[in-house]
Amino acid sequence: MLNKKNIVIVGAGAWGTALSLAMSRTGHCITLMPQTQEHEHELKTYRENKTYFPNISLDPQVQITIDAKVFKTADVVLWVIPAQYTYDYLNKIRAYIPLTVPIVICSKGIDCTQKPVSAESLLSSIIRKILPNSLAVLSGPNFAAEIAQNMPAAATLAADTLKFAQTLADILSQPLFQLVPSEDLIGVQVTGAVKNVLAIACGLVIGQKLGQNALAAVITQGLAEICRLGVAMGGKPDTFSSLAGIGDLMLTCSSAQSRNTSLGLALAEGQTLTQVLASRTNVTEGLYTAQAIQILAHDYSVPMPICRAVYNLLYEGESVDHTLKSICQFKT
């Protein structure tokens, strides 16, 4: 391959590992950076992520290290640390990251750890508080397991300018993982965050066996909520009918492969939130985003009844039955 790039993937959970598999197929030099020595040892020893993809081997050429010195030769950094841990972890390693290397945000959510929660809580703003690097955002519709298995998929890659987004998309795309450029950093992040809250609502509908009609109505109403908040925060209307918008929403809200949909499903089947979270090793981002959305909806005077109902279920002790009554009112 001409003009090989050094791509460092920070975070070796399900999505980070899947991206390392996808990026290794581009022919670039890939380094996967776990967060602990224990995980580094596991990945180096077995050449697979035993927690998420125990039967899929990492490419032999993928380097694995927790040594932050790897950033010195990086051409692109893929940031796959969950939203709620980004601020602290980036502060720990900021001195190692050259200011000239672009950072592609591959995580979804709104940071609730830095107060007050506001438009500045989007991950692009959180990172810009720490580093002045050029930023982009990668957003689905993608299930990590399918990317890991090299099944065909597309995603959006958004940056401040379409030219920069196209440049990065050309570097990171491969035949079965095509990236579509966008210049809507805000809209892509808003839809990527809010759809996780809506997926919890859809999991409730699926778990209570309310039918496909109800599910379609909740997804449609949910898209309207995303559009209202996204436009109010400065997103572009076209984004919400794109891969990053309705594409990601449909995928996340219609399958138990989604961590957020499966959370709603488990709650609908009678498990408590504590029980569900105790059984998980990964982050269910919609749980945190539900808090942030209530603040943003209030600040921007945007009605978001489905997201509000999910928040009441998770944090105000509302019952599943009452939550579903609120979700299924279907008012535009």
C-alpha positions as CSV (number, residue, x, y, z in Angstrom):
1,M,0.0,0.0,0.0
2,L,1.2,3.5,-0.8
3,N,1.6,6.0,2.0
4,K,1.0,3.8,5.0
5,K,-0.3,5.5,8.1
6,N,0.3,4.8,11.7
7,I,-3.1,4.5,13.4
8,V,-3.4,4.3,17.1
9,I,-6.6,3.0,18.6
10,V,-7.1,4.1,22.2
11,G,-9.4,1.7,24.1
12,A,-9.6,-2.1,23.6
13,G,-13.2,-2.8,24.5
14,A,-15.6,-4.3,22.0
15,W,-15.7,-1.3,19.6
16,G,-11.9,-0.6,19.9
17,T,-11.1,-4.2,19.2
18,A,-13.5,-4.3,16.2
19,L,-12.0,-1.1,14.8
20,S,-8.5,-2.7,15.1
21,L,-9.7,-5.6,13.0
22,A,-11.3,-3.3,10.5
23,M,-8.4,-0.9,10.3
24,S,-5.9,-3.8,9.9
25,R,-7.7,-4.6,6.6
26,T,-6.7,-1.2,5.3
27,G,-3.0,-2.1,5.1
28,H,-2.0,0.6,7.5
29,C,0.1,0.1,10.6
30,I,-2.3,-0.4,13.5
31,T,-1.6,-0.2,17.3
32,L,-4.3,-1.1,19.8
33,M,-3.9,0.5,23.2
34,P,-5.7,-1.1,26.1
35,Q,-6.0,0.7,29.4
36,T,-4.5,-1.8,31.8
37,Q,-1.5,-4.0,31.9
38,E,-3.7,-7.0,32.6
39,H,-5.6,-6.5,29.4
40,E,-2.4,-5.8,27.4
41,H,-1.1,-9.1,28.6
42,E,-4.3,-11.0,27.6
43,L,-4.3,-9.5,24.1
44,K,-0.6,-10.1,23.6
45,T,-0.8,-13.7,24.9
46,Y,-4.0,-14.9,23.1
47,R,-4.1,-12.4,20.2
48,E,-7.9,-12.1,20.8
49,N,-10.3,-10.2,23.0
50,K,-11.6,-13.1,25.1
51,T,-14.4,-10.9,26.7
52,Y,-16.0,-9.8,23.5
53,F,-14.6,-11.8,20.5
54,P,-13.1,-15.0,21.9
55,N,-13.0,-16.7,18.5
56,I,-11.7,-13.9,16.3
57,S,-7.9,-13.5,16.1
58,L,-6.3,-10.1,15.9
59,D,-4.2,-9.5,12.8
60,P,-0.6,-10.6,13.5
61,Q,0.6,-7.1,12.3
62,V,-1.5,-5.3,15.0
63,Q,0.7,-4.0,17.7
64,I,-0.6,-4.0,21.3
65,T,0.8,-1.7,24.0
66,I,-0.1,0.6,26.9
67,D,3.0,2.6,26.4
68,A,1.8,6.2,25.5
69,K,5.1,6.8,23.7
70,V,3.4,5.1,20.7
71,F,1.7,8.4,20.0
72,K,5.0,9.9,18.9
73,T,4.7,8.3,15.5
74,A,0.9,8.4,15.1
75,D,-0.7,9.8,12.0
76,V,-4.3,9.3,13.2
77,V,-5.7,8.5,16.7
78,L,-9.0,6.7,17.1
79,W,-10.5,7.6,20.5
80,V,-12.6,4.7,21.8
81,I,-12.7,5.6,25.5
82,P,-16.3,5.9,26.8
83,A,-17.6,9.4,27.2
84,Q,-17.7,9.3,31.0
85,Y,-14.0,8.4,31.2
86,T,-12.7,10.6,28.4
87,Y,-11.8,13.7,30.4
88,D,-9.8,12.0,33.1
89,Y,-8.0,9.5,30.8
90,L,-7.1,12.1,28.2
91,N,-5.6,14.3,30.9
92,K,-3.4,11.4,31.9
93,I,-1.9,10.9,28.5
94,R,-2.3,14.4,26.9
95,A,1.5,15.2,27.2
96,Y,2.3,12.2,24.8
97,I,-0.1,13.2,22.0
98,P,1.4,15.4,19.3
99,L,-0.7,18.5,18.7
100,T,-0.6,17.9,15.0
101,V,-2.2,14.4,15.0
102,P,-6.0,14.3,14.2
103,I,-8.2,12.6,16.8
104,V,-11.2,10.7,15.6
105,I,-13.8,10.3,18.3
106,C,-15.4,6.8,18.0
107,S,-17.3,6.9,21.3
108,K,-20.9,8.1,21.8
109,G,-22.5,10.0,24.6
110,I,-22.4,13.2,26.5
111,D,-20.0,13.8,29.4
112,C,-21.9,14.1,32.7
113,T,-18.7,14.1,34.9
114,Q,-17.8,17.8,34.2
115,K,-20.4,20.2,35.5
116,P,-22.5,21.9,34.4
117,V,-23.8,19.8,31.6
118,S,-24.2,21.9,28.5
119,A,-23.5,22.0,24.8
120,E,-19.8,22.0,25.9
121,S,-20.4,18.4,27.2
122,L,-20.2,16.9,23.7
123,L,-17.1,14.9,23.4
124,S,-15.6,17.2,20.8
125,S,-15.8,20.1,23.2
126,I,-14.5,18.0,26.1
127,I,-11.4,17.0,24.1
128,R,-10.9,20.6,22.8
129,K,-10.7,21.8,26.4
130,I,-7.6,19.6,26.8
131,L,-6.0,19.5,23.4
132,P,-6.2,21.8,20.3
133,N,-5.9,18.9,17.8
134,S,-8.0,18.6,14.7
135,L,-11.1,16.5,15.5
136,A,-13.5,14.2,13.7
137,V,-16.3,11.9,14.8
138,L,-17.0,8.4,13.5
139,S,-20.6,7.3,14.0
140,G,-22.6,4.1,12.9
141,P,-24.8,2.3,12.2
142,N,-22.4,-0.3,13.3
143,F,-22.5,-3.3,15.6
144,A,-19.0,-4.1,16.8
145,A,-19.5,-7.9,16.4
146,E,-20.4,-7.5,12.7
147,I,-17.4,-5.2,12.0
148,A,-15.2,-7.7,13.8
149,Q,-16.4,-10.4,11.4
150,N,-15.8,-8.3,8.3
151,M,-19.4,-8.0,7.4
152,P,-20.3,-5.1,5.1
153,A,-21.1,-1.8,6.8
154,A,-21.0,2.0,6.3
155,A,-20.6,4.8,8.7
156,T,-20.3,8.6,8.9
157,L,-17.1,10.5,9.5
158,A,-17.8,14.1,10.4
159,A,-15.3,16.9,10.7
160,D,-15.3,20.7,10.7
161,T,-14.8,20.8,7.0
162,L,-16.0,18.4,4.3
163,K,-12.5,18.3,2.8
164,F,-10.9,17.2,6.1
165,A,-13.6,14.6,6.6
166,Q,-13.0,13.2,3.1
167,T,-9.3,13.0,3.7
168,L,-9.8,11.0,6.8
169,A,-12.5,8.8,5.2
170,D,-10.1,8.0,2.4
171,I,-7.5,6.8,4.9
172,L,-9.8,4.8,7.2
173,S,-12.2,3.2,4.7
174,Q,-11.8,-0.3,3.4
175,P,-13.9,-2.3,0.9
176,L,-16.4,-3.6,3.4
177,F,-16.3,-0.6,5.8
178,Q,-17.0,2.5,3.9
179,L,-17.0,5.9,5.6
180,V,-19.2,8.8,4.3
181,P,-17.8,12.3,5.0
182,S,-19.9,15.0,6.8
183,E,-19.2,18.5,8.1
184,D,-21.8,18.3,10.9
185,L,-19.8,17.5,14.0
186,I,-22.6,18.6,16.3
187,G,-25.5,16.9,14.7
188,V,-23.6,13.6,14.4
189,Q,-22.7,13.6,18.1
190,V,-26.2,14.6,19.2
191,T,-27.9,11.8,17.3
192,G,-25.3,9.3,18.4
193,A,-25.9,10.2,22.0
194,V,-29.7,10.5,22.1
195,K,-30.4,7.3,20.1
196,N,-29.0,5.4,23.0
197,V,-31.7,6.8,25.4
198,L,-34.3,6.0,22.8
199,A,-33.0,2.5,22.4
200,I,-33.8,1.9,26.1
201,A,-37.4,2.9,25.4
202,C,-37.5,0.5,22.5
203,G,-36.1,-2.3,24.6
204,L,-39.1,-1.8,27.0
205,V,-41.5,-2.0,24.0
206,I,-39.8,-5.2,22.7
207,G,-39.6,-6.7,26.2
208,Q,-43.3,-6.2,26.9
209,K,-44.2,-7.6,23.5
210,L,-46.1,-4.5,22.4
211,G,-45.6,-5.3,18.7
212,Q,-43.9,-3.9,15.7
213,N,-46.4,-1.1,15.2
214,A,-45.6,0.4,18.6
215,L,-41.9,-0.1,18.0
216,A,-42.1,1.8,14.7
217,A,-44.0,4.6,16.3
218,V,-41.5,5.0,19.1
219,I,-38.6,5.1,16.7
220,T,-40.4,7.7,14.5
221,Q,-41.3,9.8,17.5
222,G,-37.8,9.4,18.8
223,L,-36.3,10.7,15.6
224,A,-38.4,13.8,16.0
225,E,-36.9,14.3,19.4
226,I,-33.4,13.9,18.1
227,C,-34.1,16.4,15.3
228,R,-35.5,19.0,17.7
229,L,-32.6,18.9,20.0
230,G,-30.0,18.5,17.3
231,V,-31.2,21.5,15.3
232,A,-31.5,23.6,18.5
233,M,-27.8,22.8,19.3
234,G,-26.6,23.8,15.9
235,G,-26.8,20.5,13.9
236,K,-27.8,20.3,10.3
237,P,-31.3,18.9,9.5
238,D,-30.0,16.6,6.7
239,T,-27.8,14.8,9.3
240,F,-30.9,13.3,11.0
241,S,-32.0,11.5,7.8
242,S,-28.5,10.1,7.1
243,L,-26.5,7.0,8.2
244,A,-25.6,8.7,11.4
245,G,-29.2,9.7,12.0
246,I,-32.0,7.4,11.1
247,G,-29.6,4.7,10.1
248,D,-28.0,4.4,13.5
249,L,-31.3,4.9,15.3
250,M,-33.0,2.1,13.5
251,L,-30.1,-0.3,14.1
252,T,-29.7,0.5,17.8
253,C,-33.4,0.5,18.5
254,S,-34.4,-2.8,16.8
255,S,-31.9,-5.4,18.1
256,A,-30.9,-6.9,21.4
257,Q,-27.3,-6.7,20.2
258,S,-27.5,-3.1,21.3
259,R,-26.4,-2.7,24.9
260,N,-29.1,0.0,25.4
261,T,-32.0,-1.9,23.8
262,S,-31.0,-5.0,25.9
263,L,-31.1,-2.8,29.0
264,G,-34.6,-1.8,28.3
265,L,-35.5,-5.4,27.5
266,A,-34.1,-6.7,30.8
267,L,-36.0,-4.0,32.8
268,A,-39.2,-4.9,30.9
269,E,-38.7,-8.6,31.9
270,G,-38.5,-7.7,35.6
271,Q,-34.8,-7.3,36.3
272,T,-33.7,-4.3,38.4
273,L,-31.2,-1.8,37.1
274,T,-28.7,-2.9,39.7
275,Q,-29.0,-6.5,38.6
276,V,-28.6,-5.6,34.9
277,L,-25.5,-3.5,35.4
278,A,-23.9,-6.0,37.8
279,S,-23.9,-8.6,35.0
280,R,-22.2,-6.3,32.4
281,T,-18.6,-5.6,31.6
282,N,-19.2,-2.8,29.2
283,V,-20.6,0.7,29.5
284,T,-24.3,1.2,28.7
285,E,-23.9,4.8,27.5
286,G,-27.7,5.6,27.4
287,L,-27.9,5.3,31.1
288,Y,-25.6,8.4,31.6
289,T,-26.9,10.2,28.5
290,A,-30.4,10.1,29.9
291,Q,-29.3,12.5,32.6
292,A,-27.6,14.9,30.2
293,I,-30.6,15.0,27.8
294,Q,-32.9,16.2,30.5
295,I,-30.7,19.2,31.2
296,L,-30.2,20.0,27.5
297,A,-33.9,19.6,26.7
298,H,-34.7,22.1,29.5
299,D,-31.9,24.5,28.5
300,Y,-33.0,24.6,24.8
301,S,-36.8,24.4,25.6
302,V,-37.1,21.3,23.5
303,P,-39.9,18.7,24.2
304,M,-38.5,15.2,24.5
305,P,-41.2,13.1,26.2
306,I,-39.7,9.7,25.4
307,C,-36.3,10.6,26.7
308,R,-38.0,12.1,29.8
309,A,-39.9,8.9,30.4
310,V,-36.7,6.9,30.2
311,Y,-35.0,9.3,32.7
312,N,-38.0,8.9,35.1
313,L,-37.7,5.1,34.9
314,L,-33.9,5.1,35.5
315,Y,-33.6,7.9,38.1
316,E,-37.1,8.7,39.6
317,G,-38.3,5.3,40.4
318,E,-41.1,5.2,37.8
319,S,-42.5,1.8,37.0
320,V,-42.1,0.1,33.7
321,D,-45.9,0.1,33.1
322,H,-46.1,3.8,33.7
323,T,-43.1,4.5,31.6
324,L,-44.6,2.6,28.7
325,K,-47.8,4.5,29.0
326,S,-45.9,7.7,28.6
327,I,-43.7,6.4,25.7
328,C,-46.7,5.1,23.8
329,Q,-48.8,8.3,23.7
330,F,-47.3,9.1,20.3
331,K,-47.8,12.9,20.2
332,T,-45.9,14.8,17.6
